[in-house]
């Protein structure tokens, strides 16, 4: 069957009669043999069994792991084609999913601007998270007991749908090259120390995940070993980790306890063996401290393009009081503050608020405040209309799920002159856009910014103006 186009989420679309079939890891123009894996009403999901014909635009992917890893969807497309398809997906998603009348919906595609490309197409990621584990695992019954055996430990990525095993990664063309060299050092460390890795079936073993970060502008690097062990158990082996302490550029060497069954511990205990428990990075002329679990955009140079698009769209003046909703560690708000009278950030994660307050102090920004709490609660309580602040500009950067209805209603109750909606999920943005348009706003522009080359992820900056 022939792949017709790319859809939201990155899958290729084909048809069997009236049945729409979504096929991951395909591109338009390919002819493929498929196996259907799931039916959903009048659509289905499938996987590629065999590529029968290549697409005209298809190129050889740079990475040897492309067909197995799942981290990249479009590395077999030239970059100009990738971003062109992203523009098309945004236009189509807004046209089909925005819940407004047809006469309004038909105008939305025309508001989408030409995408801003990533300054770096390869090696743009400042953060890498990998799993320790085994590339294959089997079991057998012996004397009434289940015995697990494997082919030796490794470090890499979990393939889609294969959470128990790890694909060994010898190269990745998305993360920073210095991070790649650090990963090579970790591999040698594993081979020489032979310390055990965590087994998700038995919940035994030491190494769970590996966190590597690098400040692109500062060159500072972090290694974080997430382990299943208490400090008392770790102390005898701390000296093994100290081999990394003298490495050029390494400013943070961490061992992080995680005793839970979950790979993402809620309250991890961090032991700093060398340097500091954070690295620093710059955005424009601002400096931020990044701890192991800080949310900081993974494409530093692309983030600066994104933030400039926000400022350009918002047209902020010294008279404006700006809401920075879902502010994280306050990076957007701190950049915006120089243009505004006042910025107020709201974030639910306590650690992010601590990071925001600390960096705002170090950056000597006096016209920014932060509120800790869920957006839907804070905007209806401490920051309700008629209170301390009346927002003339609202910048919202919600998670992939979009805005909570009460949060969106609370923002709209302030009747800001301009609303800038930063989205990493065009489908949930389209849903929220319908509410905003019905509340008396016009969509001026949707500016796509590519922060994730070779993947289907899309970032957009939408600017809405309140009608007179």
TORZA-191107 format. One record per residue (C-alpha): x, y, z. Coordinates in pm, 1 decimal, padded with zeros to 6 digits. Example, Ala and Ser with C-alpha at 12.3 -4.5 7.8 and 13.67 -1.06 7.14 Angstrom:
2
<X:01230.0, Y:-00450.0, Z:00780.0>
<X:01367.0, Y:-00106.0, Z:00714.0>
//
This chain:
468
<X:00000.0, Y:00000.0, Z:00000.0>
<X:00109.3, Y:00359.1, Z:-00071.1>
<X:00178.1, Y:00615.0, Z:00202.0>
<X:-00013.9, Y:00930.0, Z:00112.2>
<X:00090.5, Y:01188.3, Z:00371.5>
<X:00220.3, Y:01244.6, Z:00723.6>
<X:-00024.6, Y:01299.4, Z:01007.0>
<X:-00017.3, Y:01460.3, Z:01351.1>
<X:00206.2, Y:01239.5, Z:01567.3>
<X:00435.4, Y:01149.3, Z:01277.3>
<X:00271.2, Y:00838.6, Z:01131.6>
<X:00218.9, Y:00794.3, Z:00760.3>
<X:-00139.1, Y:00762.9, Z:00633.5>
<X:-00260.9, Y:00501.8, Z:00385.5>
<X:-00605.4, Y:00369.8, Z:00295.4>
<X:-00758.5, Y:00028.0, Z:00244.1>
<X:-01089.0, Y:00126.6, Z:00088.1>
<X:-01250.9, Y:00359.0, Z:00343.9>
<X:-01027.3, Y:00235.9, Z:00625.5>
<X:-00762.1, Y:00491.3, Z:00727.8>
<X:-00440.9, Y:00313.5, Z:00826.8>
<X:-00173.8, Y:00490.9, Z:01033.0>
<X:00174.4, Y:00347.4, Z:00984.9>
<X:00463.8, Y:00472.3, Z:01205.4>
<X:00813.0, Y:00517.1, Z:01056.4>
<X:00688.9, Y:00575.0, Z:00701.4>
<X:00698.9, Y:00877.9, Z:00472.0>
<X:00487.2, Y:00991.6, Z:00175.2>
<X:00570.6, Y:00816.0, Z:-00150.1>
<X:00678.6, Y:00488.2, Z:00004.7>
<X:00500.6, Y:00168.9, Z:-00090.9>
<X:00498.7, Y:-00072.1, Z:00200.8>
<X:00380.8, Y:-00413.0, Z:00307.3>
<X:00212.0, Y:-00386.6, Z:00646.6>
<X:00066.3, Y:-00588.3, Z:00931.9>
<X:-00234.7, Y:-00431.9, Z:01103.3>
<X:-00186.1, Y:-00428.5, Z:01480.7>
<X:-00500.1, Y:-00253.3, Z:01605.1>
<X:-00844.7, Y:-00150.0, Z:01479.3>
<X:-01016.3, Y:00166.0, Z:01603.8>
<X:-01357.0, Y:00223.9, Z:01448.3>
<X:-01298.6, Y:00336.0, Z:01089.8>
<X:-00919.9, Y:00351.5, Z:01133.0>
<X:-00636.7, Y:00111.9, Z:01211.0>
<X:-00274.5, Y:00109.6, Z:01323.4>
<X:-00012.0, Y:-00097.7, Z:01145.6>
<X:00359.1, Y:-00170.9, Z:01139.8>
<X:00582.7, Y:-00203.3, Z:00837.2>
<X:00667.8, Y:-00555.3, Z:00732.1>
<X:00866.6, Y:-00456.4, Z:00424.8>
<X:00940.1, Y:-00144.1, Z:00219.1>
<X:00849.7, Y:-00227.6, Z:-00140.9>
<X:00934.4, Y:00110.7, Z:-00292.7>
<X:01129.6, Y:00406.6, Z:-00160.0>
<X:00992.0, Y:00760.3, Z:-00167.2>
<X:01129.3, Y:01007.7, Z:-00417.5>
<X:01251.5, Y:01236.0, Z:-00136.5>
<X:01389.1, Y:00955.5, Z:00079.5>
<X:01752.8, Y:00976.2, Z:00189.0>
<X:01985.2, Y:00744.8, Z:00379.6>
<X:01946.8, Y:00811.5, Z:00755.0>
<X:02269.8, Y:00916.7, Z:00921.3>
<X:02219.0, Y:00693.7, Z:01226.6>
<X:02266.2, Y:00317.1, Z:01215.9>
<X:01997.0, Y:00274.7, Z:01485.4>
<X:01727.0, Y:00466.7, Z:01294.8>
<X:01508.5, Y:00167.7, Z:01207.6>
<X:01526.2, Y:00014.6, Z:01557.4>
<X:01543.1, Y:00300.3, Z:01806.8>
<X:01218.5, Y:00493.3, Z:01763.1>
<X:01374.2, Y:00820.7, Z:01880.1>
<X:01368.6, Y:00971.0, Z:01529.4>
<X:01076.7, Y:00937.4, Z:01290.0>
<X:01198.7, Y:01141.2, Z:00993.6>
<X:01576.6, Y:01109.9, Z:00969.2>
<X:01524.2, Y:00957.3, Z:00623.6>
<X:01377.4, Y:01287.7, Z:00498.5>
<X:01579.3, Y:01596.9, Z:00397.3>
<X:01543.1, Y:01867.2, Z:00662.3>
<X:01363.1, Y:02112.6, Z:00432.5>
<X:01099.5, Y:01844.7, Z:00368.4>
<X:01064.6, Y:01772.7, Z:00740.2>
<X:00979.1, Y:02130.3, Z:00830.2>
<X:00752.6, Y:02167.8, Z:00527.3>
<X:00553.2, Y:01864.9, Z:00644.9>
<X:00535.3, Y:02012.4, Z:00995.3>
<X:00376.9, Y:02329.2, Z:00855.9>
<X:00124.2, Y:02118.4, Z:00663.6>
<X:00037.0, Y:01915.6, Z:00975.6>
<X:-00025.5, Y:02232.2, Z:01179.0>
<X:-00253.7, Y:02378.7, Z:00911.0>
<X:-00447.9, Y:02056.1, Z:00871.6>
<X:-00482.5, Y:01999.5, Z:01247.3>
<X:-00616.1, Y:02350.4, Z:01310.2>
<X:-00855.1, Y:02324.9, Z:01014.9>
<X:-01000.1, Y:01990.0, Z:01121.1>
<X:-00989.4, Y:01998.5, Z:01502.1>
<X:-01067.1, Y:02356.4, Z:01610.5>
<X:-01427.0, Y:02350.6, Z:01744.0>
<X:-01562.0, Y:02665.0, Z:01574.5>
<X:-01793.4, Y:02737.1, Z:01283.2>
<X:-01674.1, Y:02637.2, Z:00938.0>
<X:-01641.4, Y:02997.4, Z:00816.0>
<X:-01389.2, Y:03069.2, Z:01094.6>
<X:-01216.2, Y:02730.7, Z:01076.3>
<X:-01148.9, Y:02777.9, Z:00705.7>
<X:-00939.4, Y:03089.1, Z:00781.0>
<X:-00708.0, Y:02933.5, Z:01041.4>
<X:-00462.4, Y:02766.7, Z:00803.4>
<X:-00386.0, Y:03107.5, Z:00653.2>
<X:-00263.8, Y:03232.3, Z:00992.4>
<X:00022.8, Y:02980.1, Z:01003.0>
<X:00358.1, Y:03144.2, Z:00924.9>
<X:00665.9, Y:02986.1, Z:00771.4>
<X:00837.6, Y:02768.3, Z:01029.6>
<X:01152.3, Y:02892.6, Z:01204.6>
<X:01409.4, Y:02613.9, Z:01155.0>
<X:01635.8, Y:02484.9, Z:01428.3>
<X:01978.7, Y:02657.2, Z:01428.0>
<X:02129.9, Y:02308.4, Z:01459.9>
<X:01987.1, Y:02014.1, Z:01268.0>
<X:02208.5, Y:01752.3, Z:01434.7>
<X:02362.6, Y:01734.3, Z:01784.9>
<X:02117.2, Y:01990.8, Z:01920.8>
<X:02008.2, Y:01814.8, Z:02241.1>
<X:02163.7, Y:01936.1, Z:02568.3>
<X:02026.3, Y:01644.6, Z:02769.3>
<X:02036.8, Y:01267.5, Z:02733.5>
<X:01853.1, Y:01011.9, Z:02946.5>
<X:01940.9, Y:00646.4, Z:02897.7>
<X:01843.0, Y:00322.5, Z:03067.0>
<X:02077.2, Y:00060.0, Z:03203.5>
<X:01956.3, Y:-00290.6, Z:03131.8>
<X:01985.5, Y:-00589.9, Z:02902.6>
<X:01941.8, Y:-00614.9, Z:02526.9>
<X:01760.9, Y:-00947.5, Z:02573.5>
<X:01609.5, Y:-01129.2, Z:02869.4>
<X:01463.5, Y:-01479.2, Z:02900.2>
<X:01333.2, Y:-01700.9, Z:03176.4>
<X:01322.5, Y:-02071.6, Z:03249.0>
<X:01178.0, Y:-02287.5, Z:03523.7>
<X:01428.8, Y:-02480.7, Z:03735.6>
<X:01341.6, Y:-02677.1, Z:04049.3>
<X:01010.9, Y:-02494.7, Z:04067.7>
<X:01176.0, Y:-02152.3, Z:04053.6>
<X:01181.4, Y:-01899.2, Z:03773.3>
<X:01537.7, Y:-01821.2, Z:03662.5>
<X:01618.2, Y:-01505.4, Z:03465.7>
<X:01912.2, Y:-01492.4, Z:03228.9>
<X:02039.3, Y:-01231.2, Z:02986.9>
<X:02320.1, Y:-01153.7, Z:02743.7>
<X:02500.9, Y:-00903.5, Z:02966.2>
<X:02438.9, Y:-00544.5, Z:03075.7>
<X:02422.9, Y:-00245.7, Z:02844.1>
<X:02305.4, Y:00115.6, Z:02834.0>
<X:02072.4, Y:00260.4, Z:02573.8>
<X:01707.7, Y:00330.9, Z:02491.3>
<X:01392.0, Y:00130.9, Z:02542.8>
<X:01241.2, Y:00053.4, Z:02204.0>
<X:00871.0, Y:00135.2, Z:02162.9>
<X:00666.2, Y:-00134.7, Z:02335.0>
<X:00972.7, Y:-00310.4, Z:02481.7>
<X:01012.9, Y:-00167.1, Z:02831.4>
<X:01196.6, Y:-00470.9, Z:02973.5>
<X:01492.1, Y:-00465.0, Z:02733.4>
<X:01734.1, Y:-00196.1, Z:02620.2>
<X:01866.0, Y:-00124.6, Z:02271.5>
<X:02243.8, Y:-00060.8, Z:02300.3>
<X:02325.1, Y:00277.7, Z:02148.5>
<X:02672.9, Y:00327.5, Z:02005.1>
<X:02583.5, Y:00661.6, Z:01845.5>
<X:02305.0, Y:00918.8, Z:01840.1>
<X:02309.8, Y:01220.2, Z:01611.2>
<X:02065.1, Y:01425.8, Z:01816.0>
<X:02255.5, Y:01481.8, Z:02138.4>
<X:02552.6, Y:01714.2, Z:02184.0>
<X:02883.4, Y:01561.5, Z:02074.3>
<X:03047.8, Y:01623.0, Z:02413.0>
<X:02766.1, Y:01424.4, Z:02573.4>
<X:02848.3, Y:01143.8, Z:02330.7>
<X:03208.3, Y:01137.9, Z:02453.1>
<X:03083.9, Y:01128.6, Z:02811.6>
<X:02865.8, Y:00828.9, Z:02725.4>
<X:03170.6, Y:00644.8, Z:02589.0>
<X:03345.4, Y:00701.3, Z:02922.8>
<X:03044.3, Y:00556.9, Z:03106.9>
<X:03052.0, Y:00245.3, Z:02887.0>
<X:03416.8, Y:00185.1, Z:02975.0>
<X:03334.4, Y:00241.8, Z:03341.4>
<X:03065.8, Y:-00028.9, Z:03325.6>
<X:03295.9, Y:-00277.1, Z:03154.0>
<X:03576.8, Y:-00224.8, Z:03404.2>
<X:03379.3, Y:-00212.8, Z:03730.9>
<X:03121.1, Y:-00479.9, Z:03637.0>
<X:02877.1, Y:-00328.8, Z:03885.9>
<X:02530.4, Y:-00483.7, Z:03836.4>
<X:02251.6, Y:-00313.7, Z:03642.6>
<X:01888.6, Y:-00306.3, Z:03751.1>
<X:01658.5, Y:-00587.2, Z:03639.1>
<X:01295.7, Y:-00463.7, Z:03606.1>
<X:01163.0, Y:-00819.0, Z:03644.0>
<X:01339.6, Y:-00907.5, Z:03968.5>
<X:01384.7, Y:-00547.4, Z:04093.2>
<X:01744.0, Y:-00629.5, Z:04181.6>
<X:02066.3, Y:-00465.6, Z:04065.2>
<X:02225.1, Y:-00122.7, Z:04101.6>
<X:02227.8, Y:00099.2, Z:03791.4>
<X:01886.4, Y:00214.3, Z:03669.2>
<X:01920.4, Y:00521.1, Z:03449.1>
<X:02189.1, Y:00759.1, Z:03329.8>
<X:02139.7, Y:01134.0, Z:03303.1>
<X:02383.7, Y:01347.8, Z:03103.0>
<X:02344.4, Y:01726.3, Z:03062.6>
<X:02559.8, Y:01997.2, Z:02905.7>
<X:02533.8, Y:02374.0, Z:02897.8>
<X:02571.3, Y:02458.8, Z:02529.5>
<X:02683.5, Y:02815.9, Z:02601.2>
<X:02884.6, Y:02741.6, Z:02917.5>
<X:03030.1, Y:02399.2, Z:02833.8>
<X:02949.4, Y:02274.0, Z:03184.6>
<X:02856.9, Y:01904.9, Z:03206.8>
<X:02666.6, Y:01683.0, Z:03449.6>
<X:02666.9, Y:01306.7, Z:03503.2>
<X:02387.7, Y:01159.3, Z:03712.4>
<X:02376.6, Y:00787.7, Z:03795.1>
<X:02030.1, Y:00686.3, Z:03916.1>
<X:02069.4, Y:00375.3, Z:04131.1>
<X:01865.8, Y:00135.5, Z:04343.2>
<X:02060.8, Y:00159.8, Z:04666.9>
<X:02067.2, Y:00354.2, Z:04992.3>
<X:02354.1, Y:00582.6, Z:05085.4>
<X:02490.8, Y:00326.5, Z:05332.1>
<X:02511.6, Y:00065.7, Z:05054.0>
<X:02662.0, Y:00318.6, Z:04812.9>
<X:02944.6, Y:00452.1, Z:05029.3>
<X:03179.8, Y:00153.6, Z:04967.3>
<X:03157.2, Y:00204.9, Z:04589.8>
<X:03163.1, Y:00587.1, Z:04575.4>
<X:03533.2, Y:00571.4, Z:04484.0>
<X:03443.4, Y:00397.2, Z:04157.0>
<X:03246.5, Y:00703.8, Z:04048.3>
<X:03527.4, Y:00945.8, Z:04135.5>
<X:03713.6, Y:00852.3, Z:03816.4>
<X:03486.8, Y:01105.6, Z:03642.3>
<X:03562.9, Y:01389.6, Z:03885.3>
<X:03865.3, Y:01526.4, Z:03700.6>
<X:03711.9, Y:01512.7, Z:03354.2>
<X:03741.0, Y:01839.1, Z:03161.4>
<X:03417.6, Y:02037.1, Z:03171.5>
<X:03249.9, Y:01816.2, Z:03432.3>
<X:03096.9, Y:02042.5, Z:03697.3>
<X:02846.0, Y:01805.0, Z:03855.7>
<X:02892.4, Y:01436.6, Z:03945.8>
<X:02580.7, Y:01293.1, Z:04107.3>
<X:02453.3, Y:00962.0, Z:04239.0>
<X:02075.8, Y:00963.3, Z:04280.9>
<X:01881.3, Y:00714.2, Z:04492.8>
<X:01566.0, Y:00558.2, Z:04349.9>
<X:01427.5, Y:00270.0, Z:04554.8>
<X:01080.7, Y:00277.3, Z:04396.7>
<X:00945.2, Y:00055.4, Z:04120.0>
<X:00896.5, Y:00369.1, Z:03910.9>
<X:01183.7, Y:00501.8, Z:03697.2>
<X:01075.3, Y:00859.5, Z:03784.5>
<X:01107.3, Y:00895.3, Z:04163.5>
<X:00890.0, Y:01163.6, Z:04324.8>
<X:01147.7, Y:01269.2, Z:04584.6>
<X:01489.4, Y:01142.2, Z:04475.4>
<X:01783.5, Y:01172.5, Z:04713.6>
<X:02076.5, Y:01333.0, Z:04534.5>
<X:02436.7, Y:01278.4, Z:04647.7>
<X:02685.5, Y:01522.7, Z:04496.2>
<X:03024.5, Y:01349.7, Z:04478.3>
<X:03210.6, Y:01627.8, Z:04298.1>
<X:03139.6, Y:01984.8, Z:04192.8>
<X:02790.0, Y:02121.5, Z:04254.3>
<X:02441.8, Y:01964.2, Z:04233.1>
<X:02372.0, Y:02170.1, Z:03921.6>
<X:02527.5, Y:02312.4, Z:03606.9>
<X:02472.8, Y:02660.8, Z:03467.5>
<X:02345.9, Y:02756.3, Z:03124.3>
<X:02273.2, Y:03086.3, Z:02955.6>
<X:01976.8, Y:03197.5, Z:02750.4>
<X:02054.7, Y:03531.9, Z:02589.5>
<X:02226.4, Y:03723.0, Z:02874.7>
<X:02048.2, Y:03532.9, Z:03153.3>
<X:02204.3, Y:03255.5, Z:03361.4>
<X:02015.0, Y:02956.6, Z:03499.2>
<X:02111.3, Y:02678.0, Z:03737.3>
<X:01997.7, Y:02339.7, Z:03604.4>
<X:01964.1, Y:02056.7, Z:03854.1>
<X:01923.8, Y:01693.6, Z:03742.2>
<X:01544.1, Y:01706.6, Z:03720.1>
<X:01495.9, Y:02069.8, Z:03612.5>
<X:01272.5, Y:02126.1, Z:03312.4>
<X:01490.3, Y:02312.5, Z:03063.8>
<X:01424.9, Y:02299.3, Z:02689.5>
<X:01657.7, Y:02043.7, Z:02530.9>
<X:01744.7, Y:02257.8, Z:02226.2>
<X:01918.0, Y:02563.2, Z:02373.9>
<X:01975.5, Y:02756.6, Z:02050.8>
<X:01626.0, Y:02675.2, Z:01926.7>
<X:01478.6, Y:02791.5, Z:02257.9>
<X:01626.4, Y:03136.4, Z:02204.7>
<X:01445.8, Y:03148.1, Z:01868.5>
<X:01123.8, Y:03037.5, Z:02040.2>
<X:01146.1, Y:03302.1, Z:02312.4>
<X:01217.7, Y:03574.9, Z:02059.6>
<X:00905.4, Y:03467.8, Z:01868.6>
<X:00706.2, Y:03500.2, Z:02192.6>
<X:00834.8, Y:03852.5, Z:02257.9>
<X:00782.8, Y:03960.7, Z:01896.8>
<X:00426.7, Y:03830.2, Z:01896.3>
<X:00328.1, Y:03968.2, Z:02236.1>
<X:00445.8, Y:04323.6, Z:02152.9>
<X:00508.5, Y:04388.1, Z:02522.1>
<X:00558.9, Y:04745.2, Z:02643.2>
<X:00664.7, Y:04899.0, Z:02974.3>
<X:00295.0, Y:04948.0, Z:03058.2>
<X:00212.1, Y:04577.2, Z:03040.1>
<X:00150.4, Y:04346.0, Z:03334.7>
<X:00225.6, Y:03998.2, Z:03199.8>
<X:00101.5, Y:03660.1, Z:03320.3>
<X:00350.0, Y:03374.5, Z:03264.9>
<X:00132.5, Y:03065.1, Z:03312.5>
<X:00291.2, Y:02721.1, Z:03357.6>
<X:00620.5, Y:02906.8, Z:03396.6>
<X:00843.1, Y:02614.6, Z:03500.0>
<X:01174.5, Y:02753.0, Z:03623.1>
<X:01079.7, Y:03097.7, Z:03493.1>
<X:01293.0, Y:03118.5, Z:03180.9>
<X:01027.5, Y:03281.0, Z:02958.1>
<X:00917.0, Y:03528.2, Z:03224.5>
<X:01269.9, Y:03637.0, Z:03307.2>
<X:01342.1, Y:03712.8, Z:02942.4>
<X:01011.5, Y:03896.7, Z:02901.6>
<X:01059.9, Y:04102.8, Z:03220.3>
<X:01297.6, Y:04352.0, Z:03054.8>
<X:01018.9, Y:04463.9, Z:02822.1>
<X:00733.2, Y:04473.9, Z:03076.8>
<X:00620.7, Y:04667.2, Z:03381.7>
<X:00562.1, Y:04345.8, Z:03578.2>
<X:00567.5, Y:03969.0, Z:03518.0>
<X:00384.3, Y:03715.3, Z:03735.1>
<X:00469.9, Y:03346.4, Z:03696.7>
<X:00256.5, Y:03051.0, Z:03807.8>
<X:00389.4, Y:02695.7, Z:03843.8>
<X:00272.7, Y:02388.2, Z:04036.9>
<X:00608.1, Y:02213.4, Z:04078.9>
<X:00778.9, Y:02328.1, Z:04403.6>
<X:01134.4, Y:02262.5, Z:04283.5>
<X:01074.4, Y:02462.4, Z:03965.9>
<X:00952.4, Y:02757.9, Z:04172.7>
<X:01264.6, Y:02734.8, Z:04390.3>
<X:01480.4, Y:02737.3, Z:04075.2>
<X:01284.8, Y:03034.0, Z:03937.7>
<X:01325.1, Y:03242.8, Z:04253.5>
<X:01695.4, Y:03163.4, Z:04275.5>
<X:01772.6, Y:03248.1, Z:03912.4>
<X:01561.9, Y:03566.0, Z:03915.6>
<X:01766.8, Y:03683.3, Z:04213.0>
<X:02097.9, Y:03599.1, Z:04046.7>
<X:01984.9, Y:03768.3, Z:03724.8>
<X:01882.2, Y:04074.8, Z:03930.2>
<X:01529.2, Y:04085.1, Z:03794.3>
<X:01320.9, Y:04292.2, Z:04034.6>
<X:00990.2, Y:04308.9, Z:03847.3>
<X:00895.8, Y:03940.4, Z:03854.8>
<X:00698.3, Y:03740.8, Z:04112.4>
<X:00608.8, Y:03372.9, Z:04132.8>
<X:00309.3, Y:03185.0, Z:04268.7>
<X:00322.7, Y:02815.1, Z:04354.6>
<X:00013.4, Y:02608.7, Z:04282.6>
<X:-00203.2, Y:02453.6, Z:04015.2>
<X:-00287.2, Y:02707.7, Z:03749.1>
<X:-00663.2, Y:02644.2, Z:03768.4>
<X:-00656.7, Y:02714.5, Z:04143.2>
<X:-00419.5, Y:03011.6, Z:04154.2>
<X:-00592.1, Y:03201.6, Z:03870.3>
<X:-00927.2, Y:03163.9, Z:04048.7>
<X:-00795.6, Y:03261.9, Z:04391.1>
<X:-00480.3, Y:03471.3, Z:04447.7>
<X:-00476.6, Y:03601.5, Z:04089.9>
<X:-00848.0, Y:03641.1, Z:04020.0>
<X:-00961.9, Y:03951.8, Z:03824.6>
<X:-01003.8, Y:04262.0, Z:04038.4>
<X:-00727.1, Y:04152.2, Z:04270.9>
<X:-00365.4, Y:04261.0, Z:04295.0>
<X:-00293.8, Y:04225.2, Z:03921.8>
<X:-00489.5, Y:04288.8, Z:03604.9>
<X:-00305.8, Y:04120.0, Z:03318.6>
<X:-00283.7, Y:04304.1, Z:02988.1>
<X:-00077.6, Y:04024.2, Z:02829.6>
<X:-00100.9, Y:03651.9, Z:02905.2>
<X:00163.0, Y:03399.3, Z:02799.4>
<X:00057.3, Y:03038.0, Z:02851.6>
<X:00285.9, Y:02739.2, Z:02795.0>
<X:00084.2, Y:02436.8, Z:02913.7>
<X:00188.2, Y:02070.3, Z:02907.3>
<X:00086.8, Y:01841.4, Z:02620.1>
<X:-00260.5, Y:01794.8, Z:02768.1>
<X:-00332.2, Y:02164.1, Z:02712.9>
<X:-00501.8, Y:02397.3, Z:02959.9>
<X:-00742.0, Y:02289.4, Z:03232.2>
<X:-01083.1, Y:02443.4, Z:03146.3>
<X:-01087.6, Y:02639.6, Z:03473.7>
<X:-00735.8, Y:02769.9, Z:03409.5>
<X:-00830.1, Y:02889.3, Z:03061.4>
<X:-01151.7, Y:03046.7, Z:03189.6>
<X:-00955.5, Y:03223.0, Z:03463.2>
<X:-00705.1, Y:03367.9, Z:03216.4>
<X:-00982.7, Y:03485.1, Z:02983.1>
<X:-01163.1, Y:03648.6, Z:03277.9>
<X:-00875.7, Y:03899.1, Z:03294.1>
<X:-00955.6, Y:03999.6, Z:02934.1>
<X:-00589.4, Y:04044.6, Z:02836.6>
<X:-00536.3, Y:04250.7, Z:02522.8>
<X:-00301.3, Y:03987.4, Z:02383.1>
<X:-00278.5, Y:03617.5, Z:02460.6>
<X:00026.1, Y:03418.6, Z:02350.7>
<X:-00030.9, Y:03042.7, Z:02355.5>
<X:00288.6, Y:02833.1, Z:02335.8>
<X:00205.0, Y:02473.5, Z:02248.2>
<X:00386.9, Y:02143.4, Z:02206.5>
<X:00064.5, Y:01966.9, Z:02102.3>
<X:-00128.3, Y:02117.0, Z:01811.9>
<X:-00433.0, Y:01897.1, Z:01880.1>
<X:-00490.6, Y:02024.8, Z:02234.8>
<X:-00407.6, Y:02378.2, Z:02121.5>
<X:-00681.3, Y:02348.7, Z:01856.4>
<X:-00927.1, Y:02245.3, Z:02129.1>
<X:-00833.0, Y:02541.6, Z:02351.2>
<X:-00822.8, Y:02776.5, Z:02052.1>
<X:-01193.9, Y:02716.8, Z:01995.9>
<X:-01267.8, Y:02839.7, Z:02350.0>
<X:-01046.1, Y:03146.6, Z:02310.1>
<X:-01197.3, Y:03247.2, Z:01975.6>
<X:-01550.2, Y:03217.1, Z:02116.9>
<X:-01443.4, Y:03439.4, Z:02409.2>
<X:-01390.3, Y:03731.6, Z:02171.9>
<X:-01038.0, Y:03694.5, Z:02034.9>
<X:-00895.9, Y:03690.8, Z:01683.5>
<X:-00610.3, Y:03462.2, Z:01585.9>
<X:-00339.9, Y:03685.1, Z:01441.2>
<X:-00058.2, Y:03439.0, Z:01374.1>
<X:00065.6, Y:03088.6, Z:01448.3>
<X:00444.7, Y:03077.6, Z:01438.1>
<X:00589.3, Y:02723.2, Z:01424.0>
<X:00939.6, Y:02681.6, Z:01568.1>
<X:01129.6, Y:02358.4, Z:01509.4>
<X:01302.0, Y:02251.7, Z:01830.3>
<X:01317.4, Y:01881.2, Z:01745.4>
<X:01462.4, Y:01804.0, Z:01400.1>
<X:01412.2, Y:01447.4, Z:01271.9>
<X:01113.3, Y:01395.0, Z:01502.5>
<X:00741.7, Y:01464.5, Z:01466.1>
<X:00736.5, Y:01702.9, Z:01764.6>
<X:00614.7, Y:02052.9, Z:01680.3>
<X:00628.8, Y:02374.3, Z:01885.5>
<X:00401.2, Y:02668.3, Z:01801.1>
<X:00358.5, Y:03025.1, Z:01923.5>
<X:00004.8, Y:03152.7, Z:01861.0>
<X:-00078.1, Y:03521.6, Z:01907.5>
<X:-00438.6, Y:03620.7, Z:01976.7>
<X:-00578.6, Y:03973.6, Z:01999.5>
<X:-00889.4, Y:04071.8, Z:02194.1>
<X:-01154.8, Y:04222.9, Z:01971.0>
<X:-01229.9, Y:04590.3, Z:02026.3>
//
